[in-house]
Amino acid sequence: MQIVIIGAGMAGLAAGTRLKRAGHNVRLFDKGRGAGGRMASRRIDTTLGEAVFDHGAQYFKAREEAFTDCVSGWQRDGLVALWAAAGPAAFVGTPSMNAPLCAMAASLDVTWSARVDAISRDERGWRVTGEGVDTDACDAVIVALPAEQAVALLSPVDQHFAGLAAAGMSAPCWTVMLAFDAPVAYAADILADLVEPIGWAARNSAKPGRKGPEAWVVQATPAWSTQHLEDSPAAVVATLQLALAHAVGGALPSVISATAHRWRYALPAAASGEFLWDSSRQIGICGDWLAGPRVDAAWLSGHRLAGAIIG
């Protein structure tokens, strides 16, 4: 079949990989400039060299056999490594979190910086239109987007799928990336005692395969992020930097880079089921908002949707 996948994050790439291996012709469109999604990494030049920040997902675990086999392959290829600080069997991408996604995308037909505005169906099949999108009618379409973005595309063509997406909205997360001219005086690489507004903080430069100056990622709690969603990045940096200083129990080294990123759709509220596939109309949806707010859940959602299509 000719299959179009809208969204080239973990779920979309997992679906595309399995479908291609089964002999289908697959095209993916994504509005981003490159692979990453919630596993994105940020590289920032500083006076002490390039600092690398995994400002989305911090690590992942492999819980089910299919994903465990996939991760083992990534590990053999040097795309992931164990990060002991995060606990047993916790993996990170190397040299950055998006390494596995970059590898998957490289083997697929992905068009980046393409914004899909609408999907429709006529006697020839499904049509996908939008900025940077050039494709003929296709046999099947998969929507692999965050729930909030999926609603607009699904509403005109499938009210049931659209309703599920509308119920799967995500909580936001403000993330601050801090680079220092010296190590932060804190024994562990992950902040143990979390106090509002911090939901997570870690020494990103201590992850396997990382280079560059001391780099910390500080993520706010969903509640604080919601309350301060429209704050300026500068104000968010100031608040979370001060909170980190209090949490580690002392003054921080001199900051050589500080920036904030607002994830509007960070933590999805999982709905029932891992994916949905309407075989009569050849339309499917997948993503972590269906399967659970984890990297492995996103992969399994796309992988198992592809299995349903193949079957």
C-alpha positions in Angstrom: 0.0 0.0 0.0 0.9 3.7 -0.3 0.8 4.9 3.3 1.2 8.4 4.6 2.2 9.0 8.3 1.7 12.5 9.7 4.2 13.0 12.5 7.8 11.6 12.6 8.2 11.3 16.4 8.8 7.9 18.1 5.4 6.5 17.3 5.3 7.6 13.7 8.9 6.4 13.0 8.2 3.0 14.7 5.2 2.5 12.5 7.0 3.6 9.4 9.9 1.3 10.1 7.8 -1.8 10.5 5.5 -1.0 7.5 8.5 -0.5 5.2 10.1 -3.8 6.3 6.8 -5.4 5.4 7.0 -4.0 1.8 4.7 -1.0 2.0 5.6 2.3 0.5 5.6 4.8 3.3 6.0 8.6 3.4 6.2 10.7 6.6 5.6 14.4 7.1 6.7 16.4 10.1 6.6 20.1 10.9 9.9 19.9 12.8 13.3 20.6 11.3 14.6 17.2 12.2 14.1 14.1 14.3 13.4 14.6 18.0 9.9 15.4 19.1 9.7 14.9 22.9 13.2 13.3 22.7 14.7 16.5 21.3 18.2 17.8 22.2 19.5 21.3 22.2 23.1 22.3 21.4 24.3 25.7 22.6 27.6 27.4 22.0 29.3 28.7 25.2 32.7 30.2 26.1 33.7 26.7 27.2 32.6 24.9 24.1 29.3 23.4 23.0 26.8 22.5 25.8 24.3 19.7 25.1 20.9 19.5 26.7 18.3 16.7 26.5 15.4 19.1 27.2 12.6 16.7 26.6 12.5 13.0 27.7 15.4 12.3 30.1 15.7 8.6 29.7 13.6 5.5 28.9 13.3 1.9 29.9 12.5 -1.3 27.9 9.6 -3.2 29.5 8.2 -5.4 26.7 10.0 -8.0 24.5 9.5 -6.2 21.2 10.9 -2.9 22.4 13.7 -4.7 24.4 14.8 -6.3 21.1 14.8 -3.0 19.4 16.8 -1.3 22.1 19.3 -4.1 22.1 19.9 -3.3 18.4 20.3 0.4 19.2 22.8 -0.5 21.9 24.9 -2.6 19.5 24.9 0.3 17.0 26.1 2.7 19.7 22.8 4.7 19.6 21.9 4.2 23.3 23.7 3.5 26.5 22.8 2.6 30.1 22.6 5.6 32.5 23.1 4.1 36.0 22.1 7.4 37.7 18.5 6.9 36.6 18.2 3.4 37.9 18.4 -0.2 36.6 17.9 -0.6 32.8 17.6 3.1 32.2 18.8 4.1 28.7 19.7 7.4 27.1 20.4 8.1 23.4 24.1 8.7 22.6 25.5 11.2 22.0 22.1 12.8 22.5 18.6 11.6 23.2 17.4 11.9 19.6 20.1 9.5 18.2 17.7 6.5 17.8 15.1 8.7 16.1 17.7 10.1 13.7 18.8 6.6 12.8 15.2 5.5 12.1 14.4 8.6 10.1 17.5 8.1 8.0 16.1 4.9 6.6 12.7 6.3 5.8 11.2 8.8 3.4 10.7 11.7 5.8 9.9 15.3 4.7 10.8 17.8 7.5 9.4 21.3 7.9 6.1 20.1 6.3 2.9 21.3 8.0 -0.1 19.2 7.3 -3.3 21.3 7.3 -5.9 18.7 6.3 -6.7 15.2 5.4 -9.6 14.1 3.2 -10.9 11.1 1.4 -12.3 10.7 -2.1 -12.8 7.9 -4.6 -9.0 7.6 -5.2 -8.2 7.3 -1.5 -6.8 9.6 1.2 -5.4 13.0 0.4 -3.0 15.0 2.6 -2.5 18.7 2.0 -0.5 21.5 3.6 2.6 23.6 3.5 5.6 21.7 2.2 3.5 18.6 1.5 3.6 17.1 -2.0 2.0 13.6 -2.3 -0.6 11.9 -4.5 -3.6 10.0 -3.1 -2.6 7.2 -0.8 -4.3 4.0 0.4 -4.0 4.6 4.1 -3.2 7.4 6.5 -1.8 7.4 10.0 -2.0 10.3 12.4 1.0 10.1 14.8 0.7 13.6 16.5 0.1 14.8 20.0 -3.6 14.7 20.9 -4.0 18.5 20.7 -2.7 18.6 17.1 -4.5 15.4 16.0 -8.0 16.8 16.9 -8.0 19.4 14.1 -7.0 16.9 11.4 -9.3 14.1 12.6 -12.5 16.2 13.3 -13.6 16.5 9.6 -13.0 12.8 8.8 -13.5 10.7 12.0 -15.5 12.1 14.9 -14.8 9.0 17.1 -11.0 9.3 16.7 -11.3 13.1 17.2 -13.3 12.7 20.4 -10.6 10.4 21.8 -7.9 12.9 20.9 -9.9 15.7 22.5 -10.0 13.7 25.8 -6.2 13.0 25.7 -4.9 16.5 26.3 -1.4 17.0 27.8 0.0 19.0 30.7 2.7 21.6 29.9 6.3 21.7 31.1 8.7 24.6 31.4 12.3 23.4 31.0 15.4 25.4 31.8 18.9 24.6 30.4 21.8 25.9 32.4 25.5 25.6 31.6 28.2 26.5 34.2 31.9 27.3 34.2 32.5 24.6 36.9 30.8 21.6 38.4 27.7 22.1 40.6 28.6 21.0 44.1 26.1 18.2 44.4 27.1 14.6 44.9 24.5 12.9 42.7 23.7 13.5 39.0 20.0 13.6 39.6 18.3 15.8 42.2 16.9 13.5 44.9 14.7 15.8 47.0 12.3 17.5 44.6 10.6 20.6 45.9 8.1 22.8 44.0 8.6 24.2 41.4 11.1 21.6 40.4 9.8 18.3 39.0 13.1 17.0 37.7 16.7 18.2 37.6 19.8 16.4 36.4 23.4 16.9 35.4 22.9 16.3 31.7 26.7 16.5 31.0 27.1 13.3 33.1 25.1 11.1 30.8 27.1 8.6 28.7 28.6 10.1 25.5 28.2 13.7 26.5 31.0 16.3 26.1 31.3 20.0 26.9 30.8 22.1 30.0 28.8 21.3 33.1 25.1 21.3 31.9 21.9 20.9 33.9 18.3 20.4 32.8 15.7 21.6 35.2 12.0 20.9 34.5 9.2 22.4 36.4 6.2 20.5 37.7 3.0 20.3 35.5 1.1 22.4 38.1 3.7 25.2 38.2 4.1 25.1 34.4 0.3 25.4 33.9 0.1 28.3 36.4 3.1 30.1 34.7 2.5 29.0 31.1 2.6 32.6 29.7 5.5 33.8 31.8 8.5 35.1 29.9 11.5 32.7 29.4 13.7 35.1 31.4 11.4 34.9 34.4 11.2 31.1 34.2 15.0 30.9 34.0 15.4 33.1 37.1 12.8 31.1 39.1 14.1 27.6 38.3 17.8 28.7 38.7 17.1 30.0 42.2 15.2 26.8 43.0 18.1 24.7 41.8 20.5 26.6 44.1 18.2 26.1 47.1 17.8 22.4 46.2 21.6 21.7 46.0 22.2 23.6 49.2 24.6 26.3 48.0 25.5 28.9 45.5 25.8 27.8 41.9 28.9 28.3 39.8 28.9 31.1 37.2 26.3 30.6 34.5 27.7 30.7 31.0 24.4 29.9 29.2 20.8 30.0 30.3 17.7 29.4 28.3 14.1 28.1 28.7 11.9 26.0 26.5 8.1 25.7 26.9 6.6 22.3 26.1 2.9 23.0 25.7 2.2 19.3 25.1 4.7 17.6 27.5 2.8 15.0 29.6 -0.1 13.3 27.9 -3.0 11.8 29.8 -3.2 8.3 28.5 -6.5 7.1 27.1 -7.5 3.5 26.7 -5.8 1.3 24.2 -2.4 1.5 22.5 -3.6 2.5 19.0 -6.7 2.6 16.8 -7.1 1.3 13.2 -10.2 1.5 11.1 -9.5 -1.2 8.4 -12.7 -0.3 6.5 -11.5 3.3 5.9 -7.8 2.7 6.2 -7.1 5.3 8.9 -5.2 4.9 12.1 -3.9 6.8 15.1 -1.0 6.2 17.4 1.1 7.9 20.0 2.0 8.1 23.7 -1.3 9.9 24.5 -3.0 6.6 23.7 -0.6 4.1 25.2 1.0 6.0 28.1 3.4 8.9 28.7 6.6 7.0 28.1 9.1 6.6 25.3 8.5 2.8 25.2 4.8 3.3 25.1 5.1 5.6 22.1 7.3 3.1 20.2 4.9 0.2 21.0 1.9 2.2 19.9 3.4 2.8 16.4 4.9 -0.7 16.2 1.6 -2.5 17.0 -0.5 -0.2 14.8 1.8 -1.2 11.9 1.3 -4.9 12.9 -2.4 -4.5 12.7 -2.2 -3.0 9.3 0.1 -5.7 8.1 -2.2 -8.3 9.6 
